[in-house]
Amino acid sequence: EVPQDRDGSFEPKVVKKRQKDISGIEQKIISLYAKGMTTRQISETIEDIYGFEVSDGMVSDITDRLLPQIEDWQKRPLDEVYPIVFIDAVHFSVRDNGQIRKLAAYVILAVSMTGHKEVLSIHIGENESAKYWLGVLNELKNRGVKDVLVICADGLTGMKEAVSAAFPQTELQRCIVHQVRNTLKYVGEKNK
């Protein structure tokens, strides 16, 4: 219903007057999903803002439509040569069937020959290991990468062997941020 006011100056922002079709709702749901909200949180937010109920199933159906696009992005062909590739894992907690589990997101960021940053790959694994990194690096080779000049990584045990197995001519450099962070562990708080 359109709210009544005497001079007709009320103009709603979220749902315009006499608007019955809220077709842009799908984009809003996808945007909320991209920000990390759960399906339940999204349906509650939509109900709070728009005043109508959206089931968790509908939210899942809308977000599942993104899966083919995500798979296409993960399988896209890559450049043959990258001068610098940064690899690292980000650890986070996930609730799975009522239990909290630790997962690692393996992120590969590269600098292209034109000097632009590009995310090459993101994988989710149980924990960070050199064996898993070897599989991720081999997948890059399968997607067209023939050579990497420098791979910058943390000091994970076995990383040098994994990089040598995937890209034998590549230099492995220890990440300066990781070096500084590891060095500061041995410095007293008053000296930092």
C-alpha beads as a LAMMPS data file, in Angstrom:
LAMMPS data file: protein, C-alpha beads

192 atoms
191 bonds

1 atom types
1 bond types

-500.0 500.0 xlo xhi
-500.0 500.0 ylo yhi
-500.0 500.0 zlo zhi

Masses

1 110.0

Atoms # bond

1 1 1 0.000 0.000 0.000
2 1 1 1.137 3.529 -0.749
3 1 1 1.401 5.530 2.492
4 1 1 -0.819 8.606 2.595
5 1 1 0.455 12.051 3.406
6 1 1 -1.446 15.309 2.974
7 1 1 0.727 17.023 0.395
8 1 1 1.934 13.867 -1.400
9 1 1 5.587 14.566 -0.645
10 1 1 6.422 11.064 0.627
11 1 1 8.699 9.265 -1.818
12 1 1 9.925 5.816 -0.727
13 1 1 13.515 4.957 -1.669
14 1 1 13.644 1.152 -1.533
15 1 1 10.373 0.304 -3.290
16 1 1 9.014 3.178 -5.380
17 1 1 5.342 4.193 -5.313
18 1 1 3.081 1.784 -7.205
19 1 1 6.039 -0.475 -7.972
20 1 1 4.936 -4.103 -8.032
21 1 1 7.901 -5.753 -9.719
22 1 1 11.078 -5.959 -7.701
23 1 1 13.112 -7.697 -10.395
24 1 1 16.355 -6.161 -9.141
25 1 1 16.052 -8.251 -5.986
26 1 1 18.189 -11.006 -7.503
27 1 1 21.142 -8.645 -7.920
28 1 1 20.757 -7.507 -4.331
29 1 1 20.684 -11.123 -3.117
30 1 1 23.822 -11.916 -5.128
31 1 1 25.521 -8.809 -3.736
32 1 1 24.691 -9.815 -0.158
33 1 1 25.900 -13.353 -0.868
34 1 1 29.186 -12.006 -2.257
35 1 1 29.686 -10.093 0.994
36 1 1 29.620 -13.412 2.865
37 1 1 26.107 -13.457 4.288
38 1 1 24.393 -16.812 4.787
39 1 1 21.118 -17.643 3.034
40 1 1 19.242 -17.217 6.301
41 1 1 20.818 -13.788 6.922
42 1 1 19.979 -12.724 3.375
43 1 1 16.323 -13.752 3.674
44 1 1 16.041 -11.929 7.024
45 1 1 17.657 -8.786 5.547
46 1 1 15.327 -8.810 2.522
47 1 1 12.342 -9.161 4.841
48 1 1 13.577 -6.280 7.029
49 1 1 14.163 -3.957 4.062
50 1 1 11.377 -4.889 1.648
51 1 1 8.768 -6.263 4.021
52 1 1 8.205 -9.593 2.255
53 1 1 9.533 -13.031 2.936
54 1 1 12.100 -14.726 0.715
55 1 1 12.713 -18.372 1.522
56 1 1 16.198 -19.760 2.124
57 1 1 15.552 -22.089 -0.840
58 1 1 14.865 -19.175 -3.172
59 1 1 18.075 -17.473 -2.059
60 1 1 19.967 -20.738 -2.696
61 1 1 18.407 -21.064 -6.151
62 1 1 19.458 -17.518 -7.056
63 1 1 23.024 -17.941 -5.767
64 1 1 23.387 -21.383 -7.404
65 1 1 22.938 -19.684 -10.785
66 1 1 26.396 -18.185 -10.229
67 1 1 28.101 -21.591 -10.110
68 1 1 28.572 -21.953 -13.904
69 1 1 30.138 -18.474 -14.066
70 1 1 32.451 -19.334 -11.161
71 1 1 33.489 -22.600 -12.826
72 1 1 34.153 -20.781 -16.121
73 1 1 36.362 -18.285 -14.253
74 1 1 38.263 -21.099 -12.507
75 1 1 38.901 -22.888 -15.821
76 1 1 39.703 -19.859 -18.015
77 1 1 42.943 -20.029 -20.006
78 1 1 45.865 -18.084 -18.573
79 1 1 48.852 -16.259 -20.079
80 1 1 51.925 -18.318 -20.918
81 1 1 54.346 -16.245 -18.813
82 1 1 53.950 -14.329 -15.551
83 1 1 56.905 -12.365 -14.142
84 1 1 55.790 -12.533 -10.501
85 1 1 53.302 -14.821 -8.778
86 1 1 52.351 -14.450 -5.118
87 1 1 50.949 -17.533 -3.383
88 1 1 49.547 -17.696 0.115
89 1 1 46.769 -19.287 2.078
90 1 1 44.225 -17.433 4.191
91 1 1 42.886 -19.464 7.106
92 1 1 39.300 -19.070 8.298
93 1 1 36.672 -20.884 10.355
94 1 1 33.528 -22.349 8.809
95 1 1 30.452 -23.803 10.452
96 1 1 29.696 -27.205 8.911
97 1 1 26.812 -29.319 10.249
98 1 1 26.898 -27.494 13.558
99 1 1 30.665 -27.814 14.000
100 1 1 33.393 -25.242 13.435
101 1 1 36.170 -26.320 11.032
102 1 1 39.331 -24.538 9.943
103 1 1 39.779 -24.197 6.184
104 1 1 42.436 -22.598 4.010
105 1 1 41.742 -20.491 0.929
106 1 1 44.695 -20.914 -1.441
107 1 1 45.054 -17.634 -3.326
108 1 1 47.319 -17.099 -6.340
109 1 1 47.858 -13.485 -7.361
110 1 1 50.039 -12.683 -10.371
111 1 1 51.518 -9.642 -12.009
112 1 1 51.001 -9.940 -15.767
113 1 1 53.485 -8.945 -18.458
114 1 1 51.560 -5.673 -18.830
115 1 1 52.036 -4.915 -15.114
116 1 1 48.440 -5.576 -14.029
117 1 1 47.525 -7.660 -10.988
118 1 1 45.343 -10.653 -11.689
119 1 1 43.897 -13.301 -9.384
120 1 1 44.695 -16.559 -11.142
121 1 1 43.078 -18.994 -8.772
122 1 1 41.334 -19.464 -5.443
123 1 1 40.972 -22.956 -3.973
124 1 1 39.557 -24.142 -0.671
125 1 1 41.454 -26.885 1.172
126 1 1 41.596 -28.420 4.614
127 1 1 44.966 -26.964 5.630
128 1 1 48.006 -25.454 3.972
129 1 1 50.537 -27.975 2.707
130 1 1 53.250 -28.035 0.039
131 1 1 51.630 -31.118 -1.509
132 1 1 48.369 -29.252 -2.037
133 1 1 50.262 -26.248 -3.454
134 1 1 51.933 -28.589 -5.963
135 1 1 48.497 -29.637 -7.202
136 1 1 47.414 -25.999 -7.532
137 1 1 50.600 -25.085 -9.425
138 1 1 50.145 -28.063 -11.761
139 1 1 46.604 -26.865 -12.460
140 1 1 48.081 -23.512 -13.564
141 1 1 50.290 -25.416 -16.012
142 1 1 47.224 -27.240 -17.342
143 1 1 45.543 -23.853 -17.903
144 1 1 48.385 -22.617 -20.117
145 1 1 51.077 -21.180 -17.826
146 1 1 54.466 -22.267 -19.178
147 1 1 56.821 -20.130 -17.128
148 1 1 56.906 -18.024 -13.975
149 1 1 60.002 -15.934 -13.281
150 1 1 59.578 -15.478 -9.507
151 1 1 57.168 -17.095 -7.078
152 1 1 56.843 -15.278 -3.779
153 1 1 55.640 -17.444 -0.904
154 1 1 55.868 -17.926 2.828
155 1 1 58.395 -20.303 4.387
156 1 1 56.177 -23.404 4.281
157 1 1 58.178 -26.619 4.555
158 1 1 58.428 -28.353 1.187
159 1 1 57.432 -25.284 -0.836
160 1 1 60.789 -25.122 -2.619
161 1 1 60.406 -28.710 -3.813
162 1 1 56.796 -28.114 -4.920
163 1 1 57.766 -25.052 -6.959
164 1 1 60.761 -26.873 -8.487
165 1 1 58.567 -29.800 -9.502
166 1 1 55.971 -27.571 -11.198
167 1 1 58.232 -24.849 -12.631
168 1 1 61.901 -25.979 -12.559
169 1 1 63.374 -22.665 -13.819
170 1 1 61.414 -20.480 -11.381
171 1 1 63.085 -18.576 -8.552
172 1 1 61.406 -18.935 -5.163
173 1 1 61.560 -15.840 -2.986
174 1 1 60.486 -15.749 0.611
175 1 1 57.796 -13.105 1.144
176 1 1 59.210 -10.043 2.883
177 1 1 56.003 -9.515 4.877
178 1 1 56.289 -13.049 6.259
179 1 1 59.984 -12.510 7.030
180 1 1 59.301 -9.310 8.962
181 1 1 56.379 -10.858 10.803
182 1 1 58.456 -13.894 11.772
183 1 1 61.370 -11.690 12.859
184 1 1 59.158 -9.517 15.052
185 1 1 58.189 -12.594 17.083
186 1 1 61.645 -12.424 18.668
187 1 1 61.536 -8.696 19.460
188 1 1 60.210 -7.579 22.823
189 1 1 57.045 -5.449 22.872
190 1 1 58.855 -2.402 24.259
191 1 1 61.328 -2.460 21.324
192 1 1 58.775 -2.623 18.531

Bonds

1 1 1 2
2 1 2 3
3 1 3 4
4 1 4 5
5 1 5 6
6 1 6 7
7 1 7 8
8 1 8 9
9 1 9 10
10 1 10 11
11 1 11 12
12 1 12 13
13 1 13 14
14 1 14 15
15 1 15 16
16 1 16 17
17 1 17 18
18 1 18 19
19 1 19 20
20 1 20 21
21 1 21 22
22 1 22 23
23 1 23 24
24 1 24 25
25 1 25 26
26 1 26 27
27 1 27 28
28 1 28 29
29 1 29 30
30 1 30 31
31 1 31 32
32 1 32 33
33 1 33 34
34 1 34 35
35 1 35 36
36 1 36 37
37 1 37 38
38 1 38 39
39 1 39 40
40 1 40 41
41 1 41 42
42 1 42 43
43 1 43 44
44 1 44 45
45 1 45 46
46 1 46 47
47 1 47 48
48 1 48 49
49 1 49 50
50 1 50 51
51 1 51 52
52 1 52 53
53 1 53 54
54 1 54 55
55 1 55 56
56 1 56 57
57 1 57 58
58 1 58 59
59 1 59 60
60 1 60 61
61 1 61 62
62 1 62 63
63 1 63 64
64 1 64 65
65 1 65 66
66 1 66 67
67 1 67 68
68 1 68 69
69 1 69 70
70 1 70 71
71 1 71 72
72 1 72 73
73 1 73 74
74 1 74 75
75 1 75 76
76 1 76 77
77 1 77 78
78 1 78 79
79 1 79 80
80 1 80 81
81 1 81 82
82 1 82 83
83 1 83 84
84 1 84 85
85 1 85 86
86 1 86 87
87 1 87 88
88 1 88 89
89 1 89 90
90 1 90 91
91 1 91 92
92 1 92 93
93 1 93 94
94 1 94 95
95 1 95 96
96 1 96 97
97 1 97 98
98 1 98 99
99 1 99 100
100 1 100 101
101 1 101 102
102 1 102 103
103 1 103 104
104 1 104 105
105 1 105 106
106 1 106 107
107 1 107 108
108 1 108 109
109 1 109 110
110 1 110 111
111 1 111 112
112 1 112 113
113 1 113 114
114 1 114 115
115 1 115 116
116 1 116 117
117 1 117 118
118 1 118 119
119 1 119 120
120 1 120 121
121 1 121 122
122 1 122 123
123 1 123 124
124 1 124 125
125 1 125 126
126 1 126 127
127 1 127 128
128 1 128 129
129 1 129 130
130 1 130 131
131 1 131 132
132 1 132 133
133 1 133 134
134 1 134 135
135 1 135 136
136 1 136 137
137 1 137 138
138 1 138 139
139 1 139 140
140 1 140 141
141 1 141 142
142 1 142 143
143 1 143 144
144 1 144 145
145 1 145 146
146 1 146 147
147 1 147 148
148 1 148 149
149 1 149 150
150 1 150 151
151 1 151 152
152 1 152 153
153 1 153 154
154 1 154 155
155 1 155 156
156 1 156 157
157 1 157 158
158 1 158 159
159 1 159 160
160 1 160 161
161 1 161 162
162 1 162 163
163 1 163 164
164 1 164 165
165 1 165 166
166 1 166 167
167 1 167 168
168 1 168 169
169 1 169 170
170 1 170 171
171 1 171 172
172 1 172 173
173 1 173 174
174 1 174 175
175 1 175 176
176 1 176 177
177 1 177 178
178 1 178 179
179 1 179 180
180 1 180 181
181 1 181 182
182 1 182 183
183 1 183 184
184 1 184 185
185 1 185 186
186 1 186 187
187 1 187 188
188 1 188 189
189 1 189 190
190 1 190 191
191 1 191 192
